[in-house]
Amino acid sequence: MNVKNVEILLVEDNPNDVELTLRAFKKNNLTNPIEVVRDGAEALEFIFGTGAFAGRQVENGPKIILLDLKLPKVDGLEVLRRVKSDPRTKTIPVVVLTSSREERDIVESYQLGVNSYIVKPVDFDQFIESARLLGLYWLLLNQPPSNGAGSL
């Protein structure tokens, strides 16, 4: 896949949740290019064009980041903190998609600038509907800044 054209960055370490998310998008005809990374360190490399993704331009970032919180290497809250504190990436919508219902995770996510916090439904049909609504809103209805960058 040409990472230049990625519209959705899925940051998820659980292979079953990755498969479920991809199936849900496909079932809802969300065919936007998706890049899947399996830990927080890999997510940061992708977002900032370093490591395995050296040479990828930060300006060609995804239209949306779907971020799990409980990740190996670098947790999701730290990924969120770095994305929202960098002027080049702070306007990228970040949706936490996690199984955590812990109030402190929800509060800290919003304090760090998350755009939405969604608890993953356990039921497959509910998950499919959540993916449909998520894609409809963030990829079709939401109007981001024209350049995706945080400069005014």
Backbone as CSV, one residue per row, in Angstrom:
resi,resn,N_x,N_y,N_z,CA_x,CA_y,CA_z,C_x,C_y,C_z
1,MET,0.842,-1.194,0.000,0.000,0.000,0.000,0.874,1.240,0.000
2,ASN,0.439,2.200,-0.740,1.143,3.479,-0.774,0.707,4.290,0.438
3,VAL,1.589,4.406,1.433,1.206,5.091,2.667,0.875,6.559,2.431
4,LYS,1.234,7.085,1.293,0.899,8.478,0.972,-0.614,8.672,0.914
5,ASN,-1.342,7.628,0.528,-2.781,7.747,0.322,-3.629,7.236,1.482
6,VAL,-3.036,6.970,2.615,-3.783,6.444,3.750,-4.760,7.488,4.273
7,GLU,-5.993,7.093,4.471,-6.995,7.984,5.028,-7.336,7.616,6.464
8,ILE,-7.200,6.340,6.812,-7.508,5.872,8.156,-6.278,5.169,8.714
9,LEU,-5.849,5.588,9.894,-4.789,4.882,10.603,-5.446,4.154,11.760
10,LEU,-5.397,2.824,11.726,-5.951,1.997,12.786,-4.805,1.534,13.667
11,VAL,-4.821,1.948,14.925,-3.774,1.593,15.877,-4.383,0.588,16.846
12,GLU,-4.079,-0.685,16.608,-4.722,-1.762,17.362,-3.783,-2.962,17.447
13,ASP,-3.553,-3.463,18.665,-2.642,-4.590,18.841,-3.346,-5.942,18.841
14,ASN,-4.651,-5.982,18.992,-5.382,-7.248,19.037,-5.778,-7.655,17.613
15,PRO,-5.206,-8.757,17.100,-5.500,-9.172,15.716,-6.992,-9.418,15.476
16,ASN,-7.713,-9.912,16.474,-9.147,-10.144,16.307,-9.895,-8.826,16.148
17,ASP,-9.505,-7.805,16.916,-10.153,-6.495,16.787,-9.807,-5.828,15.460
18,VAL,-8.579,-6.045,14.973,-8.202,-5.518,13.655,-9.098,-6.142,12.594
19,GLU,-9.212,-7.463,12.628,-10.026,-8.158,11.634,-11.486,-7.727,11.720
20,LEU,-12.000,-7.612,12.934,-13.386,-7.202,13.129,-13.618,-5.792,12.580
21,THR,-12.692,-4.892,12.863,-12.820,-3.519,12.377,-12.780,-3.470,10.854
22,LEU,-11.835,-4.174,10.254,-11.726,-4.180,8.793,-12.965,-4.801,8.154
23,ARG,-13.473,-5.884,8.748,-14.697,-6.520,8.231,-15.884,-5.573,8.350
24,ALA,-15.962,-4.864,9.471,-17.066,-3.926,9.679,-17.025,-2.809,8.643
25,PHE,-15.834,-2.274,8.377,-15.709,-1.229,7.360,-16.105,-1.762,5.989
26,LYS,-15.611,-2.961,5.657,-15.911,-3.547,4.348,-17.416,-3.785,4.203
27,LYS,-18.038,-4.307,5.247,-19.483,-4.575,5.211,-20.273,-3.289,4.992
28,ASN,-19.742,-2.174,5.466,-20.404,-0.886,5.311,-19.885,-0.092,4.116
29,ASN,-19.142,-0.759,3.228,-18.613,-0.148,2.009,-17.711,1.047,2.278
30,LEU,-17.003,1.020,3.397,-16.001,2.044,3.673,-14.681,1.520,3.110
31,THR,-14.378,1.951,1.910,-13.224,1.417,1.196,-12.028,2.366,1.230
32,ASN,-12.066,3.326,2.125,-10.950,4.267,2.247,-9.669,3.499,2.563
33,PRO,-8.537,3.948,2.028,-7.266,3.268,2.318,-6.957,3.287,3.820
34,ILE,-6.633,2.113,4.352,-6.374,1.955,5.781,-4.965,1.417,5.983
35,GLU,-4.268,1.987,6.955,-2.981,1.457,7.406,-3.203,0.951,8.832
36,VAL,-2.750,-0.262,9.105,-2.876,-0.837,10.441,-1.490,-0.908,11.061
37,VAL,-1.366,-0.365,12.267,-0.130,-0.499,13.040,-0.485,-1.172,14.356
38,ARG,0.471,-1.920,14.916,0.147,-2.824,16.024,0.584,-2.350,17.410
39,ASP,1.282,-1.216,17.498,1.679,-0.708,18.813,1.862,0.806,18.720
40,GLY,2.004,1.428,19.892,2.115,2.872,19.927,3.369,3.417,19.281
41,ALA,4.472,2.688,19.411,5.725,3.147,18.797,5.597,3.162,17.273
42,GLU,5.005,2.116,16.723,4.815,2.047,15.274,3.849,3.149,14.807
43,ALA,2.838,3.441,15.627,1.902,4.521,15.296,2.630,5.850,15.192
44,LEU,3.485,6.137,16.169,4.236,7.398,16.151,5.189,7.459,14.961
45,GLU,5.820,6.340,14.621,6.688,6.308,13.437,5.889,6.638,12.185
46,PHE,4.701,6.044,12.059,3.874,6.312,10.885,3.456,7.782,10.844
47,ILE,2.913,8.260,11.940,2.373,9.623,11.989,3.450,10.668,11.698
48,PHE,4.653,10.453,12.256,5.712,11.459,12.125,6.773,11.102,11.071
49,GLY,6.558,10.027,10.315,7.453,9.690,9.199,8.858,9.330,9.634
50,THR,8.980,8.504,10.668,10.288,8.066,11.144,10.361,6.539,11.126
51,GLY,11.525,5.998,11.495,11.687,4.541,11.600,11.309,3.834,10.315
52,ALA,10.428,2.848,10.426,9.995,2.062,9.267,9.268,2.917,8.230
53,PHE,8.802,4.093,8.641,8.062,4.973,7.735,8.849,6.235,7.380
54,ALA,10.161,6.163,7.536,11.029,7.304,7.203,10.788,7.706,5.755
55,GLY,10.661,8.988,5.544,10.416,9.493,4.192,8.953,9.814,3.948
56,ARG,8.048,9.260,4.754,6.639,9.603,4.614,6.454,11.014,5.152
57,GLN,5.805,11.841,4.410,5.620,13.233,4.789,4.521,13.362,5.842
58,VAL,4.799,14.059,6.921,3.820,14.281,7.979,2.564,14.929,7.403
59,GLU,2.731,15.797,6.431,1.610,16.499,5.813,0.659,15.549,5.104
60,ASN,1.128,14.347,4.750,0.282,13.348,4.104,-0.334,12.418,5.143
61,GLY,-0.590,12.952,6.321,-1.132,12.154,7.419,-2.529,11.636,7.118
62,PRO,-2.989,10.744,7.952,-4.334,10.186,7.747,-5.408,11.232,8.016
63,LYS,-6.604,10.983,7.482,-7.739,11.868,7.746,-8.282,11.628,9.143
64,ILE,-8.037,10.423,9.669,-8.512,10.073,11.001,-7.617,8.988,11.589
65,ILE,-7.435,9.044,12.896,-6.687,8.017,13.623,-7.663,7.324,14.562
66,LEU,-7.790,6.004,14.412,-8.579,5.188,15.334,-7.587,4.550,16.288
67,LEU,-7.670,4.905,17.553,-6.614,4.607,18.505,-7.101,3.786,19.691
68,ASP,-6.506,2.610,19.856,-6.736,1.826,21.068,-5.883,2.439,22.168
69,LEU,-6.288,2.291,23.407,-5.506,2.861,24.508,-4.479,1.888,25.068
70,LYS,-4.858,0.639,25.186,-3.988,-0.362,25.815,-3.099,-0.987,24.747
71,LEU,-1.942,-0.366,24.539,-1.017,-0.778,23.479,0.349,-1.138,24.054
72,PRO,1.064,-2.043,23.386,2.448,-2.307,23.800,3.385,-1.173,23.377
73,LYS,4.532,-1.133,23.996,5.622,-0.182,23.735,5.291,1.239,24.174
74,VAL,4.321,1.876,23.533,3.882,3.224,23.893,2.362,3.161,23.983
75,ASP,1.799,3.548,25.132,0.346,3.423,25.266,-0.390,4.488,24.449
76,GLY,-1.682,4.260,24.262,-2.489,5.135,23.429,-2.575,6.564,23.934
77,LEU,-2.572,6.743,25.243,-2.631,8.105,25.779,-1.379,8.897,25.415
78,GLU,-0.225,8.233,25.410,1.011,8.925,25.015,0.999,9.242,23.512
79,VAL,0.474,8.324,22.702,0.331,8.607,21.269,-0.565,9.831,21.089
80,LEU,-1.695,9.843,21.769,-2.616,10.978,21.701,-1.934,12.271,22.143
81,ARG,-1.199,12.215,23.235,-0.487,13.395,23.762,0.460,13.964,22.701
82,ARG,1.216,13.096,22.051,2.194,13.564,21.054,1.518,14.107,19.802
83,VAL,0.464,13.447,19.355,-0.244,13.908,18.156,-0.852,15.289,18.394
84,LYS,-1.496,15.461,19.531,-2.203,16.710,19.804,-1.279,17.842,20.248
85,SER,-0.032,17.522,20.595,0.891,18.585,21.003,1.780,19.068,19.860
86,ASP,1.708,18.429,18.709,2.530,18.820,17.570,1.677,19.639,16.594
87,PRO,2.103,20.851,16.258,1.295,21.696,15.366,1.030,21.063,14.003
88,ARG,1.897,20.152,13.571,1.713,19.514,12.257,0.602,18.466,12.279
89,THR,0.264,17.945,13.450,-0.682,16.835,13.521,-1.881,17.087,14.436
90,LYS,-1.883,18.194,15.134,-2.914,18.391,16.166,-4.325,18.477,15.634
91,THR,-4.506,18.797,14.348,-5.869,18.880,13.818,-6.369,17.550,13.246
92,ILE,-5.528,16.516,13.221,-5.991,15.210,12.758,-6.991,14.684,13.792
93,PRO,-8.203,14.348,13.372,-9.157,13.792,14.330,-8.655,12.454,14.873
94,VAL,-8.711,12.326,16.186,-8.339,11.071,16.839,-9.569,10.545,17.567
95,VAL,-9.945,9.318,17.231,-11.059,8.652,17.881,-10.491,7.490,18.671
96,VAL,-10.660,7.542,19.984,-10.264,6.408,20.809,-11.326,5.335,20.610
97,LEU,-10.878,4.155,20.217,-11.736,2.998,20.003,-11.172,1.904,20.888
98,THR,-11.756,1.730,22.061,-11.150,0.902,23.093,-12.195,0.115,23.862
99,SER,-11.744,-0.860,24.611,-12.646,-1.604,25.483,-12.699,-0.986,26.880
100,SER,-11.867,0.009,27.136,-11.782,0.617,28.455,-12.947,1.567,28.723
101,ARG,-13.658,1.285,29.804,-14.725,2.170,30.274,-14.264,2.941,31.512
102,GLU,-12.972,2.888,31.809,-12.446,3.528,33.007,-12.579,5.045,32.880
103,GLU,-13.192,5.662,33.893,-13.427,7.101,33.890,-12.123,7.884,33.712
104,ARG,-11.050,7.426,34.356,-9.785,8.176,34.236,-9.255,8.154,32.806
105,ASP,-9.462,7.036,32.063,-9.053,6.995,30.658,-9.878,7.966,29.819
106,ILE,-11.172,8.009,30.081,-12.059,8.910,29.341,-11.676,10.359,29.616
107,VAL,-11.538,10.715,30.886,-11.207,12.089,31.268,-9.859,12.503,30.696
108,GLU,-8.841,11.646,30.861,-7.514,12.015,30.359,-7.509,12.133,28.837
109,SER,-8.227,11.256,28.155,-8.302,11.339,26.688,-8.852,12.689,26.250
110,TYR,-9.927,13.130,26.884,-10.504,14.423,26.519,-9.597,15.578,26.924
111,GLN,-8.928,15.459,28.051,-7.995,16.516,28.457,-6.842,16.644,27.463
112,LEU,-6.464,15.533,26.830,-5.380,15.546,25.851,-5.849,15.955,24.454
113,GLY,-7.161,16.092,24.260,-7.654,16.582,22.980,-8.295,15.558,22.069
114,VAL,-8.676,14.388,22.591,-9.325,13.398,21.734,-10.598,13.996,21.153
115,ASN,-10.941,13.599,19.943,-12.134,14.119,19.292,-13.377,13.309,19.626
116,SER,-13.182,12.029,19.959,-14.298,11.170,20.327,-13.748,9.966,21.073
117,TYR,-14.556,9.423,21.975,-14.161,8.261,22.772,-15.271,7.229,22.628
118,ILE,-14.944,6.110,22.000,-15.939,5.069,21.739,-15.485,3.777,22.406
119,VAL,-16.381,3.193,23.199,-16.113,1.884,23.784,-16.564,0.846,22.762
120,LYS,-15.656,-0.073,22.430,-15.961,-1.085,21.422,-17.131,-1.951,21.871
121,PRO,-18.158,-2.041,21.040,-19.253,-2.958,21.358,-18.767,-4.408,21.268
122,VAL,-19.258,-5.249,22.157,-18.886,-6.664,22.144,-19.657,-7.404,21.057
123,ASP,-20.903,-7.032,20.864,-21.768,-7.669,19.880,-21.357,-7.262,18.458
124,PHE,-21.231,-8.256,17.565,-20.761,-7.987,16.207,-21.676,-7.016,15.468
125,ASP,-22.994,-7.207,15.550,-23.920,-6.331,14.832,-23.829,-4.891,15.337
126,GLN,-23.659,-4.731,16.641,-23.483,-3.390,17.197,-22.157,-2.785,16.730
127,PHE,-21.126,-3.622,16.632,-19.833,-3.143,16.163,-19.944,-2.684,14.708
128,ILE,-20.645,-3.459,13.884,-20.850,-3.101,12.470,-21.546,-1.741,12.374
129,GLU,-22.583,-1.534,13.178,-23.310,-0.266,13.153,-22.426,0.875,13.644
130,SER,-21.635,0.628,14.672,-20.717,1.658,15.173,-19.717,2.054,14.092
131,ALA,-19.175,1.077,13.380,-18.218,1.360,12.304,-18.882,2.151,11.181
132,ARG,-20.122,1.819,10.866,-20.845,2.540,9.818,-21.015,4.012,10.209
133,LEU,-21.463,4.233,11.434,-21.675,5.604,11.903,-20.362,6.367,12.010
134,LEU,-19.334,5.699,12.485,-18.012,6.322,12.620,-17.501,6.758,11.247
135,GLY,-17.568,5.858,10.274,-17.118,6.192,8.923,-17.956,7.281,8.286
136,LEU,-19.269,7.197,8.460,-20.167,8.193,7.895,-19.833,9.581,8.426
137,TYR,-19.686,9.692,9.730,-19.422,10.998,10.303,-18.022,11.506,9.977
138,TRP,-16.984,10.742,10.358,-15.613,11.253,10.269,-15.063,11.314,8.853
139,LEU,-15.551,10.461,7.961,-15.001,10.465,6.604,-15.886,11.170,5.586
140,LEU,-17.171,11.311,5.888,-18.061,11.951,4.919,-18.633,13.285,5.398
141,LEU,-19.043,13.365,6.652,-19.714,14.572,7.132,-18.782,15.598,7.757
142,ASN,-17.795,15.157,8.507,-16.895,16.069,9.200,-16.114,16.906,8.196
143,GLN,-15.992,18.202,8.474,-15.226,19.098,7.597,-13.936,19.527,8.317
144,PRO,-12.806,18.887,7.950,-11.531,19.259,8.568,-10.946,20.510,7.926
145,PRO,-9.906,21.091,8.545,-9.201,22.212,7.895,-8.682,21.764,6.536
146,SER,-8.591,22.670,5.601,-8.254,22.309,4.221,-6.908,21.609,4.063
147,ASN,-5.895,21.978,4.823,-4.576,21.376,4.646,-4.287,20.304,5.683
148,GLY,-5.187,20.090,6.620,-4.968,19.116,7.665,-3.930,19.558,8.680
149,ALA,-3.189,20.604,8.377,-2.141,21.065,9.274,-2.702,22.058,10.272
150,GLY,-1.983,22.251,11.349,-2.479,23.115,12.404,-2.132,24.588,12.236
151,SER,-1.486,24.962,11.156,-1.086,26.361,11.016,-2.255,27.219,10.562
152,LEU,-2.303,28.412,11.055,-3.360,29.353,10.695,-2.830,30.465,9.843
